[in-house]
Amino acid sequence: MQVLNVEIKARCADHEPIRQYLQAHEARFVGEDHQVDTYFRVPNGRLKLREGTIERALIHYDRADEHGPKRSDVHLYHPGTGDASALKATLVQALGVRAVVDKRREIYVIDNVKVHLDRVEGLGTFVEIEAIDREGHRTPEALRAQCERYLAAFGIAPEDLVAGSYGDAMEARTCGSAA
């Protein structure tokens, strides 16, 4: 399945004001998911296997590393509810592992926008906003406007915006500690 989304990621020391905003605006709480994302070495974009109790998928995406809302072209494969260990072992053997990210994620949905309140082991706390178009009905500009609206509503400061992925940050942290 191919999906277009525009997303932002930002450091967020306190999730409570965002949680209260989401509850006040009748966001649907999907649940809290313990996710382990294994990022693989690939020649372009990013490829990760997400293993979670709510969300499970093999995800390939291309996106610029820039602060603020950024477009992602995403391809998803949902391996189902079974054990993904054979798929993971195959990918590890074929591609090698770039980074592993272990996180607790609260998932909220308002219309086509997903909001994640993340606690990432070794990195800290974050908020992620993803405006998603699965049907081809929204333009990238409309998705960007949705992200910017929530960015302002949540009071996220420009200096808190994160350009790369959690995998990038974990890889940099690991490489930095090995130096």
Rosetta constraint file for C-alpha pairs under 8 A:
AtomPair CA 1 CA 75 HARMONIC 5.66 0.50
AtomPair CA 1 CA 76 HARMONIC 5.27 0.50
AtomPair CA 1 CA 77 HARMONIC 6.70 0.50
AtomPair CA 2 CA 73 HARMONIC 7.47 0.50
AtomPair CA 2 CA 74 HARMONIC 5.72 0.50
AtomPair CA 2 CA 75 HARMONIC 4.56 0.50
AtomPair CA 2 CA 76 HARMONIC 6.42 0.50
AtomPair CA 2 CA 134 HARMONIC 7.40 0.50
AtomPair CA 3 CA 73 HARMONIC 6.37 0.50
AtomPair CA 3 CA 74 HARMONIC 5.13 0.50
AtomPair CA 3 CA 75 HARMONIC 6.30 0.50
AtomPair CA 3 CA 76 HARMONIC 7.70 0.50
AtomPair CA 3 CA 132 HARMONIC 7.22 0.50
AtomPair CA 3 CA 133 HARMONIC 6.17 0.50
AtomPair CA 3 CA 134 HARMONIC 5.09 0.50
AtomPair CA 4 CA 71 HARMONIC 7.40 0.50
AtomPair CA 4 CA 72 HARMONIC 6.13 0.50
AtomPair CA 4 CA 73 HARMONIC 5.18 0.50
AtomPair CA 4 CA 74 HARMONIC 6.15 0.50
AtomPair CA 4 CA 132 HARMONIC 6.05 0.50
AtomPair CA 4 CA 133 HARMONIC 5.28 0.50
AtomPair CA 4 CA 134 HARMONIC 6.61 0.50
AtomPair CA 4 CA 136 HARMONIC 7.93 0.50
AtomPair CA 4 CA 140 HARMONIC 7.79 0.50
AtomPair CA 5 CA 71 HARMONIC 5.89 0.50
AtomPair CA 5 CA 72 HARMONIC 5.36 0.50
AtomPair CA 5 CA 73 HARMONIC 6.74 0.50
AtomPair CA 5 CA 74 HARMONIC 7.49 0.50
AtomPair CA 5 CA 130 HARMONIC 6.34 0.50
AtomPair CA 5 CA 131 HARMONIC 5.47 0.50
AtomPair CA 5 CA 132 HARMONIC 4.35 0.50
AtomPair CA 5 CA 133 HARMONIC 5.99 0.50
AtomPair CA 5 CA 140 HARMONIC 7.53 0.50
AtomPair CA 5 CA 143 HARMONIC 7.01 0.50
AtomPair CA 6 CA 69 HARMONIC 6.03 0.50
AtomPair CA 6 CA 70 HARMONIC 5.22 0.50
AtomPair CA 6 CA 71 HARMONIC 4.32 0.50
AtomPair CA 6 CA 72 HARMONIC 5.89 0.50
AtomPair CA 6 CA 130 HARMONIC 5.79 0.50
AtomPair CA 6 CA 131 HARMONIC 5.34 0.50
AtomPair CA 6 CA 132 HARMONIC 6.70 0.50
AtomPair CA 6 CA 140 HARMONIC 6.93 0.50
AtomPair CA 6 CA 143 HARMONIC 5.78 0.50
AtomPair CA 6 CA 144 HARMONIC 5.82 0.50
AtomPair CA 6 CA 147 HARMONIC 7.19 0.50
AtomPair CA 7 CA 68 HARMONIC 7.86 0.50
AtomPair CA 7 CA 69 HARMONIC 5.16 0.50
AtomPair CA 7 CA 70 HARMONIC 5.51 0.50
AtomPair CA 7 CA 71 HARMONIC 6.62 0.50
AtomPair CA 7 CA 72 HARMONIC 7.45 0.50
AtomPair CA 7 CA 128 HARMONIC 7.05 0.50
AtomPair CA 7 CA 129 HARMONIC 5.38 0.50
AtomPair CA 7 CA 130 HARMONIC 4.31 0.50
AtomPair CA 7 CA 131 HARMONIC 6.22 0.50
AtomPair CA 7 CA 144 HARMONIC 7.66 0.50
AtomPair CA 7 CA 147 HARMONIC 6.58 0.50
AtomPair CA 8 CA 67 HARMONIC 7.58 0.50
AtomPair CA 8 CA 68 HARMONIC 5.53 0.50
AtomPair CA 8 CA 69 HARMONIC 4.79 0.50
AtomPair CA 8 CA 70 HARMONIC 6.58 0.50
AtomPair CA 8 CA 128 HARMONIC 5.64 0.50
AtomPair CA 8 CA 129 HARMONIC 5.34 0.50
AtomPair CA 8 CA 130 HARMONIC 6.75 0.50
AtomPair CA 8 CA 147 HARMONIC 7.02 0.50
AtomPair CA 8 CA 161 HARMONIC 7.30 0.50
AtomPair CA 8 CA 162 HARMONIC 7.54 0.50
AtomPair CA 9 CA 68 HARMONIC 7.57 0.50
AtomPair CA 9 CA 126 HARMONIC 6.89 0.50
AtomPair CA 9 CA 127 HARMONIC 5.84 0.50
AtomPair CA 9 CA 128 HARMONIC 4.41 0.50
AtomPair CA 9 CA 129 HARMONIC 6.59 0.50
AtomPair CA 9 CA 161 HARMONIC 5.96 0.50
AtomPair CA 9 CA 162 HARMONIC 5.40 0.50
AtomPair CA 9 CA 163 HARMONIC 7.39 0.50
AtomPair CA 10 CA 126 HARMONIC 5.50 0.50
AtomPair CA 10 CA 127 HARMONIC 5.47 0.50
AtomPair CA 10 CA 128 HARMONIC 6.50 0.50
AtomPair CA 10 CA 156 HARMONIC 7.33 0.50
AtomPair CA 10 CA 160 HARMONIC 5.14 0.50
AtomPair CA 10 CA 161 HARMONIC 4.15 0.50
AtomPair CA 10 CA 162 HARMONIC 5.14 0.50
AtomPair CA 11 CA 124 HARMONIC 7.73 0.50
AtomPair CA 11 CA 125 HARMONIC 6.06 0.50
AtomPair CA 11 CA 126 HARMONIC 4.36 0.50
AtomPair CA 11 CA 127 HARMONIC 6.46 0.50
AtomPair CA 11 CA 160 HARMONIC 5.09 0.50
AtomPair CA 11 CA 161 HARMONIC 6.46 0.50
AtomPair CA 11 CA 162 HARMONIC 7.00 0.50
AtomPair CA 12 CA 125 HARMONIC 5.53 0.50
AtomPair CA 12 CA 126 HARMONIC 4.63 0.50
AtomPair CA 12 CA 127 HARMONIC 5.99 0.50
AtomPair CA 12 CA 156 HARMONIC 7.90 0.50
AtomPair CA 12 CA 160 HARMONIC 7.32 0.50
AtomPair CA 13 CA 125 HARMONIC 6.00 0.50
AtomPair CA 13 CA 126 HARMONIC 7.31 0.50
AtomPair CA 14 CA 125 HARMONIC 7.85 0.50
AtomPair CA 15 CA 19 HARMONIC 6.07 0.50
AtomPair CA 15 CA 117 HARMONIC 6.60 0.50
AtomPair CA 15 CA 127 HARMONIC 7.69 0.50
AtomPair CA 16 CA 20 HARMONIC 6.09 0.50
AtomPair CA 17 CA 21 HARMONIC 6.21 0.50
AtomPair CA 17 CA 154 HARMONIC 7.54 0.50
AtomPair CA 18 CA 22 HARMONIC 6.15 0.50
AtomPair CA 18 CA 154 HARMONIC 5.81 0.50
AtomPair CA 19 CA 23 HARMONIC 6.22 0.50
AtomPair CA 20 CA 24 HARMONIC 6.06 0.50
AtomPair CA 21 CA 25 HARMONIC 6.18 0.50
AtomPair CA 21 CA 154 HARMONIC 7.61 0.50
AtomPair CA 22 CA 26 HARMONIC 6.23 0.50
AtomPair CA 22 CA 27 HARMONIC 5.15 0.50
AtomPair CA 22 CA 108 HARMONIC 7.62 0.50
AtomPair CA 23 CA 27 HARMONIC 5.79 0.50
AtomPair CA 26 CA 110 HARMONIC 7.59 0.50
AtomPair CA 27 CA 108 HARMONIC 6.02 0.50
AtomPair CA 27 CA 109 HARMONIC 5.47 0.50
AtomPair CA 27 CA 110 HARMONIC 4.92 0.50
AtomPair CA 28 CA 108 HARMONIC 5.45 0.50
AtomPair CA 28 CA 109 HARMONIC 5.13 0.50
AtomPair CA 28 CA 110 HARMONIC 6.47 0.50
AtomPair CA 29 CA 106 HARMONIC 7.82 0.50
AtomPair CA 29 CA 107 HARMONIC 6.13 0.50
AtomPair CA 29 CA 108 HARMONIC 4.54 0.50
AtomPair CA 29 CA 109 HARMONIC 6.63 0.50
AtomPair CA 30 CA 106 HARMONIC 7.65 0.50
AtomPair CA 30 CA 107 HARMONIC 5.34 0.50
AtomPair CA 30 CA 108 HARMONIC 5.63 0.50
AtomPair CA 30 CA 109 HARMONIC 7.20 0.50
AtomPair CA 31 CA 54 HARMONIC 7.68 0.50
AtomPair CA 31 CA 106 HARMONIC 5.85 0.50
AtomPair CA 31 CA 107 HARMONIC 5.63 0.50
AtomPair CA 31 CA 108 HARMONIC 7.54 0.50
AtomPair CA 32 CA 54 HARMONIC 7.93 0.50
AtomPair CA 32 CA 104 HARMONIC 6.84 0.50
AtomPair CA 32 CA 105 HARMONIC 5.44 0.50
AtomPair CA 32 CA 106 HARMONIC 4.32 0.50
AtomPair CA 32 CA 107 HARMONIC 6.23 0.50
AtomPair CA 33 CA 52 HARMONIC 6.13 0.50
AtomPair CA 33 CA 53 HARMONIC 5.78 0.50
AtomPair CA 33 CA 54 HARMONIC 5.75 0.50
AtomPair CA 33 CA 55 HARMONIC 7.41 0.50
AtomPair CA 33 CA 104 HARMONIC 5.77 0.50
AtomPair CA 33 CA 105 HARMONIC 5.14 0.50
AtomPair CA 33 CA 106 HARMONIC 6.39 0.50
AtomPair CA 33 CA 107 HARMONIC 7.56 0.50
AtomPair CA 34 CA 52 HARMONIC 5.56 0.50
AtomPair CA 34 CA 53 HARMONIC 6.46 0.50
AtomPair CA 34 CA 102 HARMONIC 7.61 0.50
AtomPair CA 34 CA 103 HARMONIC 5.96 0.50
AtomPair CA 34 CA 104 HARMONIC 4.62 0.50
AtomPair CA 34 CA 105 HARMONIC 6.36 0.50
AtomPair CA 35 CA 50 HARMONIC 6.50 0.50
AtomPair CA 35 CA 51 HARMONIC 5.50 0.50
AtomPair CA 35 CA 52 HARMONIC 4.29 0.50
AtomPair CA 35 CA 53 HARMONIC 7.24 0.50
AtomPair CA 35 CA 55 HARMONIC 7.73 0.50
AtomPair CA 35 CA 102 HARMONIC 5.98 0.50
AtomPair CA 35 CA 103 HARMONIC 5.40 0.50
AtomPair CA 35 CA 104 HARMONIC 6.25 0.50
AtomPair CA 35 CA 105 HARMONIC 7.25 0.50
AtomPair CA 36 CA 50 HARMONIC 5.85 0.50
AtomPair CA 36 CA 51 HARMONIC 5.22 0.50
AtomPair CA 36 CA 52 HARMONIC 6.48 0.50
AtomPair CA 36 CA 100 HARMONIC 6.94 0.50
AtomPair CA 36 CA 101 HARMONIC 5.62 0.50
AtomPair CA 36 CA 102 HARMONIC 4.55 0.50
AtomPair CA 36 CA 103 HARMONIC 6.43 0.50
AtomPair CA 37 CA 48 HARMONIC 6.02 0.50
AtomPair CA 37 CA 49 HARMONIC 5.51 0.50
AtomPair CA 37 CA 50 HARMONIC 4.46 0.50
AtomPair CA 37 CA 51 HARMONIC 6.30 0.50
AtomPair CA 37 CA 100 HARMONIC 5.71 0.50
AtomPair CA 37 CA 101 HARMONIC 5.08 0.50
AtomPair CA 37 CA 102 HARMONIC 6.55 0.50
AtomPair CA 38 CA 48 HARMONIC 5.23 0.50
AtomPair CA 38 CA 49 HARMONIC 5.24 0.50
AtomPair CA 38 CA 50 HARMONIC 6.64 0.50
AtomPair CA 38 CA 97 HARMONIC 6.90 0.50
AtomPair CA 38 CA 98 HARMONIC 7.65 0.50
AtomPair CA 38 CA 99 HARMONIC 6.07 0.50
AtomPair CA 38 CA 100 HARMONIC 4.56 0.50
AtomPair CA 38 CA 101 HARMONIC 6.49 0.50
AtomPair CA 39 CA 46 HARMONIC 7.16 0.50
AtomPair CA 39 CA 47 HARMONIC 5.75 0.50
AtomPair CA 39 CA 48 HARMONIC 4.25 0.50
AtomPair CA 39 CA 49 HARMONIC 6.68 0.50
AtomPair CA 39 CA 97 HARMONIC 5.93 0.50
AtomPair CA 39 CA 98 HARMONIC 5.33 0.50
AtomPair CA 39 CA 99 HARMONIC 5.17 0.50
AtomPair CA 39 CA 100 HARMONIC 6.13 0.50
AtomPair CA 39 CA 167 HARMONIC 6.35 0.50
AtomPair CA 40 CA 46 HARMONIC 7.40 0.50
AtomPair CA 40 CA 47 HARMONIC 5.63 0.50
AtomPair CA 40 CA 48 HARMONIC 6.02 0.50
AtomPair CA 40 CA 91 HARMONIC 7.37 0.50
AtomPair CA 40 CA 92 HARMONIC 7.14 0.50
AtomPair CA 40 CA 95 HARMONIC 6.03 0.50
AtomPair CA 40 CA 96 HARMONIC 5.74 0.50
AtomPair CA 40 CA 97 HARMONIC 4.51 0.50
AtomPair CA 40 CA 98 HARMONIC 5.07 0.50
AtomPair CA 40 CA 99 HARMONIC 7.17 0.50
AtomPair CA 41 CA 46 HARMONIC 7.84 0.50
AtomPair CA 41 CA 47 HARMONIC 7.48 0.50
AtomPair CA 41 CA 95 HARMONIC 5.47 0.50
AtomPair CA 41 CA 96 HARMONIC 5.69 0.50
AtomPair CA 41 CA 97 HARMONIC 5.95 0.50
AtomPair CA 41 CA 98 HARMONIC 5.44 0.50
AtomPair CA 42 CA 46 HARMONIC 6.70 0.50
AtomPair CA 42 CA 47 HARMONIC 6.82 0.50
AtomPair CA 42 CA 95 HARMONIC 6.82 0.50
AtomPair CA 44 CA 62 HARMONIC 7.55 0.50
AtomPair CA 45 CA 60 HARMONIC 6.93 0.50
AtomPair CA 45 CA 61 HARMONIC 5.59 0.50
AtomPair CA 45 CA 62 HARMONIC 4.45 0.50
AtomPair CA 45 CA 63 HARMONIC 7.05 0.50
AtomPair CA 46 CA 59 HARMONIC 7.93 0.50
AtomPair CA 46 CA 60 HARMONIC 5.53 0.50
AtomPair CA 46 CA 61 HARMONIC 5.41 0.50
AtomPair CA 46 CA 62 HARMONIC 6.45 0.50
AtomPair CA 47 CA 58 HARMONIC 7.32 0.50
AtomPair CA 47 CA 59 HARMONIC 5.65 0.50
AtomPair CA 47 CA 60 HARMONIC 4.37 0.50
AtomPair CA 47 CA 61 HARMONIC 6.68 0.50
AtomPair CA 48 CA 58 HARMONIC 5.90 0.50
AtomPair CA 48 CA 59 HARMONIC 5.35 0.50
AtomPair CA 48 CA 60 HARMONIC 6.57 0.50
AtomPair CA 49 CA 56 HARMONIC 7.67 0.50
AtomPair CA 49 CA 57 HARMONIC 5.98 0.50
AtomPair CA 49 CA 58 HARMONIC 4.48 0.50
AtomPair CA 49 CA 59 HARMONIC 6.27 0.50
AtomPair CA 49 CA 88 HARMONIC 7.22 0.50
AtomPair CA 50 CA 55 HARMONIC 7.17 0.50
AtomPair CA 50 CA 56 HARMONIC 5.17 0.50
AtomPair CA 50 CA 57 HARMONIC 5.24 0.50
AtomPair CA 50 CA 58 HARMONIC 6.22 0.50
AtomPair CA 50 CA 59 HARMONIC 7.50 0.50
AtomPair CA 51 CA 55 HARMONIC 7.01 0.50
AtomPair CA 51 CA 56 HARMONIC 5.01 0.50
AtomPair CA 51 CA 57 HARMONIC 7.05 0.50
AtomPair CA 51 CA 84 HARMONIC 7.69 0.50
AtomPair CA 52 CA 56 HARMONIC 5.37 0.50
AtomPair CA 56 CA 78 HARMONIC 6.43 0.50
AtomPair CA 56 CA 79 HARMONIC 7.22 0.50
AtomPair CA 56 CA 80 HARMONIC 7.40 0.50
AtomPair CA 56 CA 81 HARMONIC 7.68 0.50
AtomPair CA 57 CA 76 HARMONIC 6.43 0.50
AtomPair CA 57 CA 77 HARMONIC 5.56 0.50
AtomPair CA 57 CA 78 HARMONIC 4.54 0.50
AtomPair CA 57 CA 79 HARMONIC 6.21 0.50
AtomPair CA 58 CA 76 HARMONIC 5.85 0.50
AtomPair CA 58 CA 77 HARMONIC 5.05 0.50
AtomPair CA 58 CA 78 HARMONIC 6.36 0.50
AtomPair CA 58 CA 79 HARMONIC 7.38 0.50
AtomPair CA 59 CA 74 HARMONIC 6.93 0.50
AtomPair CA 59 CA 75 HARMONIC 5.89 0.50
AtomPair CA 59 CA 76 HARMONIC 4.83 0.50
AtomPair CA 59 CA 77 HARMONIC 6.53 0.50
AtomPair CA 60 CA 74 HARMONIC 5.81 0.50
AtomPair CA 60 CA 75 HARMONIC 5.24 0.50
AtomPair CA 60 CA 76 HARMONIC 6.63 0.50
AtomPair CA 61 CA 72 HARMONIC 6.24 0.50
AtomPair CA 61 CA 73 HARMONIC 5.48 0.50
AtomPair CA 61 CA 74 HARMONIC 4.38 0.50
AtomPair CA 61 CA 75 HARMONIC 6.28 0.50
AtomPair CA 62 CA 72 HARMONIC 5.60 0.50
AtomPair CA 62 CA 73 HARMONIC 5.43 0.50
AtomPair CA 62 CA 74 HARMONIC 6.78 0.50
AtomPair CA 63 CA 70 HARMONIC 6.93 0.50
AtomPair CA 63 CA 71 HARMONIC 6.01 0.50
AtomPair CA 63 CA 72 HARMONIC 4.65 0.50
AtomPair CA 63 CA 73 HARMONIC 6.75 0.50
AtomPair CA 64 CA 70 HARMONIC 6.75 0.50
AtomPair CA 64 CA 71 HARMONIC 7.41 0.50
AtomPair CA 64 CA 72 HARMONIC 7.78 0.50
AtomPair CA 65 CA 70 HARMONIC 7.96 0.50
AtomPair CA 65 CA 163 HARMONIC 4.83 0.50
AtomPair CA 65 CA 164 HARMONIC 5.10 0.50
AtomPair CA 66 CA 70 HARMONIC 6.86 0.50
AtomPair CA 66 CA 162 HARMONIC 7.62 0.50
AtomPair CA 66 CA 163 HARMONIC 4.43 0.50
AtomPair CA 66 CA 164 HARMONIC 7.11 0.50
AtomPair CA 67 CA 161 HARMONIC 5.51 0.50
AtomPair CA 67 CA 162 HARMONIC 5.60 0.50
AtomPair CA 67 CA 163 HARMONIC 4.47 0.50
AtomPair CA 68 CA 158 HARMONIC 7.68 0.50
AtomPair CA 68 CA 161 HARMONIC 6.10 0.50
AtomPair CA 68 CA 162 HARMONIC 7.51 0.50
AtomPair CA 68 CA 163 HARMONIC 7.33 0.50
AtomPair CA 69 CA 144 HARMONIC 5.98 0.50
AtomPair CA 69 CA 147 HARMONIC 6.38 0.50
AtomPair CA 69 CA 148 HARMONIC 7.06 0.50
AtomPair CA 70 CA 144 HARMONIC 7.47 0.50
AtomPair CA 71 CA 140 HARMONIC 7.06 0.50
AtomPair CA 71 CA 144 HARMONIC 7.94 0.50
AtomPair CA 79 CA 84 HARMONIC 7.07 0.50
AtomPair CA 84 CA 88 HARMONIC 6.10 0.50
AtomPair CA 85 CA 89 HARMONIC 5.96 0.50
AtomPair CA 86 CA 90 HARMONIC 6.17 0.50
AtomPair CA 87 CA 91 HARMONIC 6.27 0.50
AtomPair CA 88 CA 92 HARMONIC 6.03 0.50
AtomPair CA 89 CA 93 HARMONIC 6.10 0.50
AtomPair CA 90 CA 94 HARMONIC 6.07 0.50
AtomPair CA 91 CA 95 HARMONIC 5.63 0.50
AtomPair CA 91 CA 96 HARMONIC 7.03 0.50
AtomPair CA 92 CA 96 HARMONIC 4.64 0.50
AtomPair CA 92 CA 97 HARMONIC 5.91 0.50
AtomPair CA 98 CA 167 HARMONIC 7.59 0.50
AtomPair CA 98 CA 171 HARMONIC 6.75 0.50
AtomPair CA 99 CA 167 HARMONIC 5.52 0.50
AtomPair CA 99 CA 168 HARMONIC 7.67 0.50
AtomPair CA 99 CA 170 HARMONIC 6.30 0.50
AtomPair CA 99 CA 171 HARMONIC 5.49 0.50
AtomPair CA 100 CA 167 HARMONIC 6.69 0.50
AtomPair CA 100 CA 170 HARMONIC 7.32 0.50
AtomPair CA 101 CA 120 HARMONIC 7.19 0.50
AtomPair CA 101 CA 121 HARMONIC 7.26 0.50
AtomPair CA 101 CA 166 HARMONIC 6.74 0.50
AtomPair CA 101 CA 167 HARMONIC 6.27 0.50
AtomPair CA 101 CA 170 HARMONIC 6.91 0.50
AtomPair CA 102 CA 120 HARMONIC 6.06 0.50
AtomPair CA 102 CA 121 HARMONIC 5.65 0.50
AtomPair CA 103 CA 118 HARMONIC 6.57 0.50
AtomPair CA 103 CA 119 HARMONIC 5.53 0.50
AtomPair CA 103 CA 120 HARMONIC 4.29 0.50
AtomPair CA 103 CA 121 HARMONIC 5.85 0.50
AtomPair CA 104 CA 118 HARMONIC 5.75 0.50
AtomPair CA 104 CA 119 HARMONIC 5.21 0.50
AtomPair CA 104 CA 120 HARMONIC 6.53 0.50
AtomPair CA 105 CA 116 HARMONIC 6.07 0.50
AtomPair CA 105 CA 117 HARMONIC 5.58 0.50
AtomPair CA 105 CA 118 HARMONIC 4.53 0.50
AtomPair CA 105 CA 119 HARMONIC 6.50 0.50
AtomPair CA 106 CA 116 HARMONIC 5.54 0.50
AtomPair CA 106 CA 117 HARMONIC 5.04 0.50
AtomPair CA 106 CA 118 HARMONIC 6.50 0.50
AtomPair CA 107 CA 114 HARMONIC 6.93 0.50
AtomPair CA 107 CA 115 HARMONIC 6.00 0.50
AtomPair CA 107 CA 116 HARMONIC 4.90 0.50
AtomPair CA 107 CA 117 HARMONIC 6.79 0.50
AtomPair CA 108 CA 114 HARMONIC 5.68 0.50
AtomPair CA 108 CA 115 HARMONIC 5.10 0.50
AtomPair CA 108 CA 116 HARMONIC 6.43 0.50
AtomPair CA 109 CA 113 HARMONIC 5.67 0.50
AtomPair CA 109 CA 114 HARMONIC 4.54 0.50
AtomPair CA 109 CA 115 HARMONIC 6.23 0.50
AtomPair CA 110 CA 114 HARMONIC 6.52 0.50
AtomPair CA 112 CA 131 HARMONIC 6.00 0.50
AtomPair CA 112 CA 132 HARMONIC 5.58 0.50
AtomPair CA 112 CA 133 HARMONIC 7.07 0.50
AtomPair CA 113 CA 129 HARMONIC 7.00 0.50
AtomPair CA 113 CA 130 HARMONIC 5.54 0.50
AtomPair CA 113 CA 131 HARMONIC 4.40 0.50
AtomPair CA 113 CA 132 HARMONIC 6.06 0.50
AtomPair CA 113 CA 146 HARMONIC 7.83 0.50
AtomPair CA 114 CA 129 HARMONIC 5.94 0.50
AtomPair CA 114 CA 130 HARMONIC 5.15 0.50
AtomPair CA 114 CA 131 HARMONIC 6.53 0.50
AtomPair CA 114 CA 132 HARMONIC 7.70 0.50
AtomPair CA 115 CA 127 HARMONIC 7.12 0.50
AtomPair CA 115 CA 128 HARMONIC 5.68 0.50
AtomPair CA 115 CA 129 HARMONIC 4.70 0.50
AtomPair CA 115 CA 130 HARMONIC 6.43 0.50
AtomPair CA 116 CA 127 HARMONIC 5.61 0.50
AtomPair CA 116 CA 128 HARMONIC 4.97 0.50
AtomPair CA 116 CA 129 HARMONIC 6.52 0.50
AtomPair CA 117 CA 125 HARMONIC 7.57 0.50
AtomPair CA 117 CA 126 HARMONIC 6.08 0.50
AtomPair CA 117 CA 127 HARMONIC 4.75 0.50
AtomPair CA 117 CA 128 HARMONIC 6.63 0.50
AtomPair CA 118 CA 125 HARMONIC 5.57 0.50
AtomPair CA 118 CA 126 HARMONIC 5.08 0.50
AtomPair CA 118 CA 127 HARMONIC 6.01 0.50
AtomPair CA 118 CA 128 HARMONIC 7.64 0.50
AtomPair CA 119 CA 123 HARMONIC 7.96 0.50
AtomPair CA 119 CA 124 HARMONIC 5.80 0.50
AtomPair CA 119 CA 125 HARMONIC 4.51 0.50
AtomPair CA 119 CA 126 HARMONIC 6.53 0.50
AtomPair CA 120 CA 124 HARMONIC 5.28 0.50
AtomPair CA 120 CA 125 HARMONIC 6.12 0.50
AtomPair CA 120 CA 126 HARMONIC 7.76 0.50
AtomPair CA 122 CA 170 HARMONIC 7.75 0.50
AtomPair CA 123 CA 169 HARMONIC 7.65 0.50
AtomPair CA 123 CA 170 HARMONIC 7.35 0.50
AtomPair CA 129 CA 147 HARMONIC 6.31 0.50
AtomPair CA 129 CA 150 HARMONIC 7.60 0.50
AtomPair CA 129 CA 151 HARMONIC 7.98 0.50
AtomPair CA 130 CA 147 HARMONIC 6.96 0.50
AtomPair CA 131 CA 143 HARMONIC 5.29 0.50
AtomPair CA 131 CA 144 HARMONIC 7.39 0.50
AtomPair CA 131 CA 146 HARMONIC 6.50 0.50
AtomPair CA 131 CA 147 HARMONIC 6.29 0.50
AtomPair CA 132 CA 143 HARMONIC 7.03 0.50
AtomPair CA 133 CA 137 HARMONIC 6.76 0.50
AtomPair CA 133 CA 138 HARMONIC 6.06 0.50
AtomPair CA 133 CA 143 HARMONIC 7.86 0.50
AtomPair CA 138 CA 142 HARMONIC 6.18 0.50
AtomPair CA 138 CA 143 HARMONIC 6.80 0.50
AtomPair CA 139 CA 143 HARMONIC 6.40 0.50
AtomPair CA 140 CA 144 HARMONIC 6.07 0.50
AtomPair CA 141 CA 145 HARMONIC 6.18 0.50
AtomPair CA 142 CA 146 HARMONIC 6.38 0.50
AtomPair CA 143 CA 147 HARMONIC 6.45 0.50
AtomPair CA 144 CA 148 HARMONIC 6.21 0.50
AtomPair CA 145 CA 149 HARMONIC 6.11 0.50
AtomPair CA 146 CA 150 HARMONIC 6.50 0.50
AtomPair CA 147 CA 151 HARMONIC 6.01 0.50
AtomPair CA 148 CA 152 HARMONIC 6.22 0.50
AtomPair CA 149 CA 153 HARMONIC 6.18 0.50
AtomPair CA 150 CA 154 HARMONIC 5.87 0.50
AtomPair CA 151 CA 155 HARMONIC 6.30 0.50
AtomPair CA 151 CA 156 HARMONIC 5.59 0.50
AtomPair CA 152 CA 156 HARMONIC 6.37 0.50
AtomPair CA 156 CA 160 HARMONIC 6.72 0.50
AtomPair CA 156 CA 161 HARMONIC 7.73 0.50
AtomPair CA 157 CA 161 HARMONIC 7.19 0.50
AtomPair CA 164 CA 168 HARMONIC 6.02 0.50
AtomPair CA 164 CA 169 HARMONIC 7.12 0.50
AtomPair CA 165 CA 169 HARMONIC 6.46 0.50
AtomPair CA 166 CA 170 HARMONIC 6.02 0.50
AtomPair CA 167 CA 171 HARMONIC 5.98 0.50
AtomPair CA 168 CA 172 HARMONIC 6.12 0.50
AtomPair CA 169 CA 173 HARMONIC 6.05 0.50
AtomPair CA 170 CA 174 HARMONIC 6.06 0.50
AtomPair CA 171 CA 175 HARMONIC 6.02 0.50
AtomPair CA 172 CA 176 HARMONIC 5.78 0.50
AtomPair CA 173 CA 177 HARMONIC 6.17 0.50
AtomPair CA 174 CA 178 HARMONIC 6.33 0.50
AtomPair CA 175 CA 179 HARMONIC 6.47 0.50
